[in-house]
Amino acid sequence: GNFWQPRNPGGGASPPAARHAHTAIWTGTDLIIWGGTSGGGYFNDGVRYNPAFNLWIPISTIEAPSGRGLHTAVWTGTEMIVWGGTDGGRALPDGGRYDPVANTWKPILPEGAPTARSQHTAVWTGKEMLGWGGQDVSGVLNDGARYNPEEASWSKLATRDAPAGRVGHTAIWTGTEMLIWGGVAAGLVNDGGRYDPDADRWSSVSTGGAPTARYEHTAVWTGTEMVIWGGSDGGFLNDGARYLPAEDKWFSVNSAGAPALRTRHTAA
C-alpha cells in the first residue's frame, strides 16, 4: 500500500545520536550509519538498521577509525570502507573497513594513501574504491587514489586531463567510468571529467547543454544516464539535466511539476 510505517525507535539497540556530516550506506539488508558530528564533537560510532525487522544493531567501536565527519563510505559487497574526513581541526588521511557479519573493523593506514582531505567523493568499482577531490589546509584538490581491499594497497590516479580541484561536486560509477561533475573550484563550475580506471585516463565531460554551475546538488545513475538535479549557485535551484556518456551529450529535464528549490537533498 501507499503509506508510511514508523521506523523509529524500533527494537534492539538505540538509534544513533542525532548527527550530520555522517555517512549512510546500504548493504542489501541493512542501512549503516557511521560518524558525523552534532556540533559538540565528532563521532566514531554508528548503528545498523534492518528494516525487515525494524531493528537497530550496534556497531563495534573496537579499532574503528577516529571520530570524523565529511568523510566517505562505500559498500564493497562484504565491507563498508570509510576514508578521510575531518575532526574539526584537521583533515584525516586514514580510515577503516567494517565487516557487519563479524562486527569487526580493520584499519586503513595512511601509508601510500592520498593526502589527508575532507569533502571528497568516493565510488566503488566492483574491485576498488576510487577517491577523488576534496580539500585540505592548502585548498581544493584535483588528485585521488584507488584502494584495493583485497591487497590492502593504494595507487594514485592519473592527474593529466583531470578536472580542476573542487568540493561540493558529485561522483557516480557507470560500470566502466567514474563521472565527476559540478562543485566549487576557483568558483562555481558546470564541468567535470570521466575517469577510466582500466586505462588510468581522464576525458572531459561536454558542457554544451549542461546544467548551470552549482554545488551540493545530486547525481544518480540510471543505467545509461547521469541525472543532475537541484543544488545551490548562491541561491537554490530546482532544475537539472541528463548526461548520456555514450554520446557525451546533455538532455534537458522537464521542470514542470518539479519539487521546490533546494540543496543538500537526497536522490535515488
C-alpha positions as CSV (number, residue, x, y, z in Angstrom):
1,G,0.0,0.0,0.0
2,N,0.9,3.7,-0.4
3,F,1.5,4.5,3.3
4,W,4.3,5.3,5.8
5,Q,5.2,2.9,8.7
6,P,7.0,4.1,11.8
7,R,10.7,3.0,11.8
8,N,11.9,4.8,14.9
9,P,12.9,3.8,17.5
10,G,12.5,0.2,16.5
11,G,13.8,-2.7,18.5
12,G,17.3,-3.8,19.6
13,A,19.9,-1.1,20.2
14,S,19.0,2.6,20.3
15,P,19.1,4.7,17.1
16,P,22.3,6.7,16.7
17,A,22.6,10.0,18.4
18,A,21.4,13.0,16.3
19,R,24.2,14.0,13.9
20,H,25.1,15.4,10.5
21,A,28.1,15.1,8.1
22,H,27.9,11.3,8.7
23,T,27.7,8.6,6.0
24,A,25.0,6.1,5.2
25,I,25.4,3.0,3.1
26,W,23.1,0.1,2.1
27,T,24.4,-3.4,2.4
28,G,21.5,-5.2,0.7
29,T,19.8,-5.9,4.0
30,D,20.9,-3.1,6.4
31,L,21.4,0.6,6.5
32,I,24.7,1.5,8.2
33,I,25.0,5.0,9.7
34,W,28.5,6.0,10.9
35,G,30.5,9.0,12.1
36,G,29.4,12.6,11.8
37,T,29.1,15.5,14.3
38,S,26.5,17.0,16.5
39,G,28.4,20.3,16.8
40,G,29.8,19.2,20.1
41,G,32.3,16.7,18.8
42,Y,32.8,14.1,16.2
43,F,31.5,10.5,16.5
44,N,33.4,7.3,15.7
45,D,30.3,5.1,16.3
46,G,27.3,4.1,14.4
47,V,24.4,1.7,14.2
48,R,23.0,-0.7,11.6
49,Y,19.2,-0.6,10.8
50,N,17.4,-3.6,9.5
51,P,14.1,-2.5,8.0
52,A,12.7,-6.1,7.6
53,F,12.7,-6.5,11.4
54,N,12.6,-2.8,12.3
55,L,15.7,-3.5,14.3
56,W,18.8,-1.4,15.3
57,I,22.0,-3.3,15.7
58,P,25.1,-1.9,17.4
59,I,28.4,-1.5,15.6
60,S,31.6,-2.3,17.4
61,T,34.0,0.7,18.1
62,I,37.0,-1.6,18.7
63,E,39.7,-0.5,16.2
64,A,37.2,1.8,14.5
65,P,38.6,5.0,12.8
66,S,38.8,8.1,15.0
67,G,35.7,10.3,15.1
68,R,35.1,12.4,12.0
69,G,32.7,14.0,9.6
70,L,32.6,14.9,5.9
71,H,34.3,11.6,5.1
72,T,33.3,9.0,2.5
73,A,31.9,5.5,2.8
74,V,31.4,2.8,0.2
75,W,30.0,-0.7,0.3
76,T,32.1,-3.5,-1.3
77,G,29.6,-6.3,-1.1
78,T,31.1,-7.6,2.1
79,E,32.6,-4.5,3.9
80,M,32.0,-0.8,4.5
81,I,35.1,1.2,3.7
82,V,35.4,4.6,5.5
83,W,38.1,7.0,4.4
84,G,39.3,10.6,5.1
85,G,37.2,13.4,6.6
86,T,37.8,15.9,9.3
87,D,37.6,16.0,13.1
88,G,37.1,19.8,13.1
89,G,40.7,20.7,13.4
90,R,42.4,18.8,10.6
91,A,41.8,16.7,7.6
92,L,42.4,13.0,8.2
93,P,44.4,10.6,6.0
94,D,43.3,7.2,7.3
95,G,40.1,5.1,7.6
96,G,38.8,1.7,8.3
97,R,37.0,-1.4,6.9
98,Y,33.9,-2.7,8.7
99,D,32.6,-6.2,8.4
100,P,29.0,-6.3,9.6
101,V,28.8,-10.1,9.7
102,A,31.8,-10.4,12.1
103,N,31.1,-6.9,13.6
104,T,34.8,-6.1,13.4
105,W,37.0,-3.3,12.0
106,K,40.3,-3.4,10.2
107,P,42.4,-0.2,9.9
108,I,43.3,1.5,6.7
109,L,46.7,3.0,7.3
110,P,47.7,6.3,5.8
111,E,50.9,4.8,4.2
112,G,50.5,5.1,0.4
113,A,47.1,6.8,0.7
114,P,46.2,10.2,-0.9
115,T,47.0,13.2,1.2
116,A,44.5,13.9,4.1
117,R,41.3,15.5,2.9
118,S,37.6,16.1,3.5
119,Q,34.6,16.8,1.3
120,H,36.0,14.5,-1.3
121,T,34.0,11.8,-3.2
122,A,34.4,8.0,-3.5
123,V,32.9,5.3,-5.6
124,W,33.1,1.5,-5.7
125,T,34.0,-0.1,-9.0
126,G,33.4,-3.7,-8.0
127,K,37.0,-4.3,-7.0
128,E,38.4,-0.9,-5.9
129,M,37.4,2.3,-4.2
130,L,38.2,5.5,-6.2
131,G,38.6,8.6,-4.0
132,W,38.9,12.0,-5.7
133,G,39.0,15.7,-5.0
134,G,38.0,17.5,-1.7
135,Q,40.1,19.9,0.2
136,D,42.9,20.2,2.8
137,V,44.5,23.2,4.5
138,S,46.2,24.2,1.2
139,G,42.9,24.4,-0.7
140,V,40.9,22.3,-3.1
141,L,42.5,19.1,-4.6
142,N,42.3,17.5,-8.1
143,D,44.0,14.3,-7.3
144,G,43.0,11.0,-5.9
145,A,43.8,7.3,-5.4
146,R,42.5,3.8,-5.8
147,Y,42.2,1.5,-2.8
148,N,42.2,-2.3,-3.4
149,P,40.9,-4.0,-0.2
150,E,42.0,-7.5,-1.4
151,E,45.6,-6.3,-1.4
152,A,45.1,-3.6,1.2
153,S,47.0,-1.2,-1.1
154,W,46.7,2.3,-2.6
155,S,47.7,3.5,-6.0
156,K,47.5,7.0,-7.4
157,L,45.0,8.2,-10.1
158,A,46.4,10.0,-13.1
159,T,46.2,13.7,-12.9
160,R,46.7,14.5,-16.6
161,D,43.5,16.0,-18.0
162,A,41.7,15.6,-14.6
163,P,39.1,18.2,-13.8
164,A,40.1,21.3,-11.7
165,G,40.2,20.6,-7.9
166,R,36.8,21.1,-6.2
167,V,34.4,20.4,-3.4
168,G,30.6,20.2,-3.4
169,H,30.8,18.0,-6.5
170,T,29.2,14.7,-7.2
171,A,30.8,11.4,-8.4
172,I,29.0,8.3,-9.8
173,W,30.1,5.0,-11.2
174,T,28.7,4.0,-14.6
175,G,30.1,0.4,-14.6
176,T,33.2,1.5,-16.6
177,E,33.9,5.1,-15.6
178,M,33.8,7.5,-12.7
179,L,31.9,10.7,-13.6
180,I,32.8,13.8,-11.7
181,W,30.5,16.9,-12.1
182,G,29.9,20.4,-10.7
183,G,31.0,21.8,-7.4
184,V,33.2,24.7,-6.3
185,A,36.7,25.1,-7.8
186,A,38.1,28.6,-8.1
187,G,34.4,29.5,-8.4
188,L,31.2,27.6,-9.2
189,V,31.7,25.2,-12.2
190,N,29.4,23.2,-14.5
191,D,32.1,21.0,-15.9
192,G,33.5,17.6,-14.9
193,G,35.5,14.6,-16.0
194,R,35.3,11.0,-16.8
195,Y,37.9,8.6,-15.3
196,D,38.6,5.2,-16.8
197,P,40.4,3.1,-14.2
198,D,41.4,0.4,-16.7
199,A,43.3,2.9,-18.8
200,D,44.1,5.2,-15.8
201,R,42.9,8.1,-18.0
202,W,40.7,11.1,-17.8
203,S,38.5,12.6,-20.5
204,S,36.3,15.7,-20.4
205,V,32.5,16.0,-20.0
206,S,30.8,18.2,-22.6
207,T,29.4,21.5,-21.2
208,G,27.0,22.1,-24.2
209,G,23.5,21.8,-22.7
210,A,24.9,21.1,-19.2
211,P,23.1,22.4,-16.1
212,T,24.2,25.8,-14.8
213,A,27.1,25.8,-12.4
214,R,26.2,24.6,-8.9
215,Y,27.3,22.6,-5.9
216,E,25.6,20.4,-3.3
217,H,23.4,19.0,-6.0
218,T,22.6,15.3,-6.5
219,A,23.6,12.9,-9.2
220,V,22.2,9.4,-9.9
221,W,23.0,6.8,-12.5
222,T,20.0,5.2,-14.3
223,G,22.0,2.5,-16.1
224,T,22.6,4.7,-19.2
225,E,22.5,8.3,-18.0
226,M,23.6,10.5,-15.1
227,V,20.8,12.8,-13.9
228,I,21.8,16.0,-12.1
229,W,19.2,17.9,-10.1
230,G,18.9,20.8,-7.6
231,G,21.7,22.3,-5.6
232,S,22.9,25.8,-5.0
233,D,24.5,28.6,-7.0
234,G,24.4,31.0,-4.1
235,G,20.6,30.7,-4.2
236,F,18.6,27.5,-4.6
237,L,17.8,25.5,-7.7
238,N,15.1,23.1,-8.9
239,D,16.3,22.2,-12.3
240,G,18.8,19.8,-13.8
241,A,19.8,17.8,-16.9
242,R,20.6,14.3,-18.0
243,Y,24.1,13.3,-19.3
244,L,24.5,10.4,-21.7
245,P,28.2,9.4,-21.7
246,A,27.8,7.1,-24.7
247,E,27.3,10.2,-26.8
248,D,28.9,12.8,-24.5
249,K,25.6,14.8,-24.7
250,W,23.3,16.5,-22.2
251,F,19.5,16.5,-22.4
252,S,17.0,18.7,-20.5
253,V,15.0,17.6,-17.5
254,N,11.4,18.9,-17.5
255,S,10.9,21.4,-14.7
256,A,7.1,21.3,-14.8
257,G,5.8,19.9,-11.5
258,A,9.3,19.6,-10.1
259,P,9.9,19.9,-6.3
260,A,10.6,23.3,-4.9
261,L,14.1,24.9,-4.9
262,R,16.6,23.1,-2.6
263,T,20.1,21.9,-1.9
264,R,21.7,19.2,0.3
265,H,18.8,16.9,-0.6
266,T,19.0,13.3,-1.5
267,A,18.1,11.4,-4.7
268,A,17.7,7.8,-5.7
